[in-house]
Amino acid sequence: MVDMASELAAEPLWQPYAEYLLLRGNRVQEGARQAAASFVEVARHWPFEERKRFSLWLMDRAGRMMEQSGSTRSTTGLRSLVSPKVVVDTILLPTLNEWCQREPGKAEPLFWAGLYSFLSFNPDRHPVTWLREAIRLDPAHVPARETLARHLLEVISYNQHELPSGYLRDDPEDDLLSLCEVEDLIAEPVDALVRSSLQERISTLRNTVENWIEHRRKRACE
């Protein structure tokens, strides 16, 4: 994060955020919290284009950091480290919502709005709604497809986490439909290695759903 702060040397308006990154990187938690709060009080009054420029830099830089850690850009993961909640709530999401309104036929802002809505409540739409709209506008938008696929798998995994005590979804067969949707999402043009990895999770989760449905059927016949 200290390295990220050094990248902002040529951005005078962004220096309060550089201060946040320095403090956060040096684990000065209270100072970092105060710096983030001071930053948003200034940045919230920037013109839209400046807020958009900052948001794009921050989102891209967080994505590169995640790739360096072995993760992918299609997950939230470490993004919260460099995108504190007060910045997401006050700068990123309002800017992304406005960008979506200004360019309603563009998939990119919809994708970013969906991804960052997983980090904080977005009153405009649910994250899945943003992502599905991005894919509708641009079926080849790989990050949106991966993000939605991973989210649906996490939801299904959560539905199963109390087994064998019980399944958290009223109708487990709905999860089978969600798994079919995930398979469609990770078809071309998603990277083959990513597709293979996610397909393994699909197979595991599908077996669990089918076994539970069969167990429930047998129990009902007793």
C-alpha positions as CSV (number, residue, x, y, z in Angstrom):
1,M,0.0,0.0,0.0
2,V,3.0,2.3,0.5
3,D,3.9,1.6,-3.1
4,M,0.4,2.6,-4.1
5,A,0.8,5.9,-2.3
6,S,4.0,6.7,-4.2
7,E,2.1,6.3,-7.5
8,L,0.0,9.4,-6.5
9,A,2.9,11.8,-6.3
10,A,1.7,13.5,-9.6
11,E,-1.9,13.8,-8.4
12,P,-2.2,16.9,-6.0
13,L,-5.9,16.4,-5.5
14,W,-5.4,12.8,-4.4
15,Q,-2.8,13.4,-1.8
16,P,-5.2,12.9,1.1
17,Y,-5.8,9.4,-0.2
18,A,-2.0,8.8,-0.5
19,E,-1.9,9.7,3.2
20,Y,-4.5,7.1,4.0
21,L,-2.6,4.5,2.1
22,L,0.6,5.3,3.9
23,L,-1.0,5.1,7.3
24,R,-2.9,1.9,6.4
25,G,0.3,0.4,5.0
26,N,2.1,1.2,8.3
27,R,-0.8,-0.2,10.3
28,V,-1.7,3.1,11.9
29,Q,-5.4,2.1,12.0
30,E,-7.0,5.2,13.7
31,G,-4.9,7.6,11.7
32,A,-5.9,5.8,8.5
33,R,-9.6,5.9,9.4
34,Q,-9.4,9.6,10.0
35,A,-7.4,10.2,6.8
36,A,-10.1,8.3,4.8
37,A,-12.9,10.3,6.4
38,S,-11.0,13.6,5.6
39,F,-10.5,12.4,2.0
40,V,-14.1,11.7,1.2
41,E,-15.2,15.1,2.7
42,V,-13.1,16.7,-0.1
43,A,-13.6,14.2,-2.9
44,R,-17.4,14.0,-2.7
45,H,-17.4,17.6,-4.1
46,W,-15.2,16.8,-7.1
47,P,-16.7,17.0,-10.5
48,F,-18.0,13.7,-11.9
49,E,-15.1,13.2,-14.3
50,E,-12.5,13.6,-11.5
51,R,-14.4,11.2,-9.3
52,K,-14.6,8.8,-12.2
53,R,-10.9,9.1,-13.0
54,F,-10.0,8.4,-9.3
55,S,-12.5,5.5,-9.1
56,L,-11.1,3.9,-12.2
57,W,-7.5,4.2,-10.9
58,L,-8.4,2.7,-7.5
59,M,-10.5,-0.2,-8.9
60,D,-7.8,-1.1,-11.4
61,R,-5.0,-0.8,-8.8
62,A,-6.9,-3.0,-6.4
63,G,-7.4,-5.5,-9.2
64,R,-3.6,-5.6,-10.0
65,M,-2.9,-6.1,-6.3
66,M,-5.2,-9.0,-6.2
67,E,-3.6,-10.6,-9.3
68,Q,-0.2,-10.2,-7.6
69,S,-1.5,-12.1,-4.6
70,G,-2.7,-15.0,-6.8
71,S,-6.4,-14.0,-6.8
72,T,-8.5,-12.7,-9.7
73,R,-10.1,-9.4,-10.5
74,S,-13.5,-11.0,-10.5
75,T,-13.5,-11.4,-6.7
76,T,-13.7,-8.7,-4.0
77,G,-11.0,-10.3,-1.8
78,L,-8.3,-7.7,-0.9
79,R,-10.2,-4.8,-2.4
80,S,-11.5,-3.7,1.0
81,L,-7.9,-3.1,2.1
82,V,-7.4,-0.3,-0.4
83,S,-11.0,0.7,-0.7
84,P,-12.3,1.4,2.8
85,K,-16.1,1.3,3.3
86,V,-16.4,5.1,3.7
87,V,-14.7,5.5,0.3
88,V,-16.9,2.8,-1.3
89,D,-20.0,4.3,0.1
90,T,-19.3,8.0,-0.5
91,I,-17.2,8.0,-3.6
92,L,-17.1,4.8,-5.6
93,L,-20.7,3.6,-5.6
94,P,-22.3,7.1,-6.1
95,T,-19.8,7.7,-8.9
96,L,-20.5,4.3,-10.5
97,N,-24.3,4.8,-10.2
98,E,-24.0,8.2,-11.9
99,W,-21.8,6.7,-14.6
100,C,-24.5,4.0,-15.3
101,Q,-27.1,6.8,-15.6
102,R,-24.9,8.8,-17.9
103,E,-24.0,5.9,-20.2
104,P,-27.0,3.4,-19.8
105,G,-25.9,1.2,-22.7
106,K,-22.4,0.6,-21.4
107,A,-21.5,-2.6,-19.6
108,E,-18.3,-1.5,-17.8
109,P,-19.9,0.7,-15.1
110,L,-22.5,-1.9,-14.5
111,F,-19.8,-4.5,-13.9
112,W,-17.9,-2.2,-11.5
113,A,-21.1,-1.3,-9.7
114,G,-22.0,-4.9,-9.3
115,L,-18.5,-5.9,-8.0
116,Y,-18.3,-3.1,-5.5
117,S,-21.9,-3.6,-4.3
118,F,-20.6,-6.8,-2.8
119,L,-18.4,-4.7,-0.5
120,S,-21.2,-2.4,0.7
121,F,-25.0,-1.9,0.4
122,N,-25.9,-0.2,-2.9
123,P,-29.4,1.2,-2.6
124,D,-29.9,1.4,-6.4
125,R,-29.7,-2.3,-7.2
126,H,-28.6,-5.8,-5.9
127,P,-25.1,-6.8,-7.2
128,V,-26.6,-9.7,-9.2
129,T,-28.9,-7.3,-11.0
130,W,-26.0,-5.0,-12.0
131,L,-23.9,-8.0,-13.3
132,R,-26.8,-9.6,-15.3
133,E,-27.5,-6.3,-17.0
134,A,-23.8,-5.9,-17.8
135,I,-23.8,-9.4,-19.4
136,R,-27.0,-8.6,-21.3
137,L,-25.3,-5.6,-22.8
138,D,-22.0,-7.3,-23.5
139,P,-22.2,-11.1,-23.4
140,A,-18.5,-11.3,-23.9
141,H,-17.7,-9.3,-20.7
142,V,-15.6,-11.9,-19.0
143,P,-15.1,-10.2,-15.6
144,A,-18.8,-9.8,-15.2
145,R,-19.4,-13.5,-16.2
146,E,-16.8,-14.7,-13.7
147,T,-17.9,-12.5,-10.9
148,L,-21.6,-13.6,-11.2
149,A,-20.5,-17.2,-11.5
150,R,-18.4,-17.1,-8.4
151,H,-21.1,-15.3,-6.5
152,L,-23.8,-17.9,-7.4
153,L,-21.4,-20.7,-6.3
154,E,-20.8,-19.0,-3.0
155,V,-24.5,-18.7,-2.4
156,I,-25.0,-22.4,-3.2
157,S,-22.1,-23.3,-0.9
158,Y,-23.6,-21.3,1.9
159,N,-27.0,-23.0,1.4
160,Q,-25.2,-26.3,2.0
161,H,-23.0,-25.4,4.9
162,E,-25.3,-26.8,7.6
163,L,-25.7,-30.3,6.0
164,P,-26.5,-32.9,7.1
165,S,-28.7,-31.0,9.6
166,G,-30.6,-29.3,6.8
167,Y,-30.5,-27.4,3.5
168,L,-30.9,-23.6,3.8
169,R,-32.9,-23.2,0.6
170,D,-36.6,-24.2,0.7
171,D,-36.3,-25.9,-2.7
172,P,-32.8,-27.3,-3.3
173,E,-33.7,-27.9,-6.9
174,D,-33.5,-24.1,-7.4
175,D,-29.8,-24.5,-6.8
176,L,-29.6,-27.0,-9.6
177,L,-31.0,-24.3,-11.9
178,S,-28.4,-21.9,-10.6
179,L,-25.6,-24.4,-11.3
180,C,-26.9,-24.6,-14.9
181,E,-26.7,-20.8,-15.1
182,V,-23.1,-20.9,-13.8
183,E,-22.2,-23.4,-16.5
184,D,-23.6,-21.1,-19.1
185,L,-21.6,-18.2,-17.6
186,I,-18.3,-19.9,-17.7
187,A,-18.6,-21.1,-21.3
188,E,-16.6,-19.3,-23.9
189,P,-15.0,-16.7,-23.7
190,V,-14.0,-17.4,-20.0
191,D,-10.4,-18.6,-19.7
192,A,-10.1,-22.4,-19.9
193,L,-8.2,-22.7,-16.6
194,V,-10.8,-20.6,-14.8
195,R,-13.5,-22.7,-16.4
196,S,-11.9,-25.9,-15.3
197,S,-11.5,-24.8,-11.7
198,L,-15.1,-23.6,-11.4
199,Q,-16.4,-26.7,-13.1
200,E,-14.9,-28.8,-10.3
201,R,-16.8,-26.7,-7.8
202,I,-20.0,-27.1,-9.9
203,S,-19.6,-30.9,-9.9
204,T,-19.1,-31.0,-6.1
205,L,-22.0,-28.7,-5.3
206,R,-24.3,-30.5,-7.8
207,N,-23.5,-33.9,-6.2
208,T,-24.3,-32.5,-2.8
209,V,-27.6,-31.1,-4.0
210,E,-28.7,-34.3,-5.7
211,N,-27.7,-36.4,-2.7
212,W,-29.7,-34.2,-0.4
213,I,-32.8,-34.3,-2.7
214,E,-32.5,-38.1,-2.9
215,H,-32.1,-38.3,0.9
216,R,-35.2,-36.1,1.4
217,R,-37.2,-38.2,-1.0
218,K,-36.3,-41.5,0.8
219,R,-37.1,-39.9,4.2
220,A,-40.5,-38.8,2.9
221,C,-41.3,-42.4,1.8
222,E,-40.5,-43.9,5.2
